[in-house]
Amino acid sequence: MGHAGRLLRWASGIMWVLGAGHLALATFLARDDVAGWAERGVWAAVPLLDGGPTVASLTNAVTFWAGPGSFSVPLILLGWLTWHLAGRGVAVPAGIGWALAAWCVVGGVLLVPSPYFAGAVAGLLVVAAARRPAGPGAPAGPGMPAQSGAAGSGRPVSGGRGAAQ
């Protein structure tokens, strides 16, 4: 695995830790509400229309949106996908990294202090990996052809499984 693959693996790890940590912490802090979902049955445990807002229904909704309805599950899935693509030697598009970094910077500014800024690091690692040359002697940078697949194009880059040898 090349340098770009290692950058993607680090980005994946950060995404996993942030997503799983957020989900675990939200579940721990609201364990009574989550246990209530199991007691009432999972179907419609967080109803949208519940006869008007009450403190209990709002707390229940906040628990859902702070836990399984939050960014945590998609972030875990994005981390898994990034890990998988890095293992196959496939570049992740730089736009994914820029979007993740921008989203995490805005979230970090709005919610201080928070670990959102670690997500920005993951996004920038994805960008850095996409900007790496695909192989020896391949030019770096967006829009420039690489030897065995353009970085950020989703095509195999040199050194990974399934890459053009």
Disulfide bonds with the S-S distance in Angstrom:
none
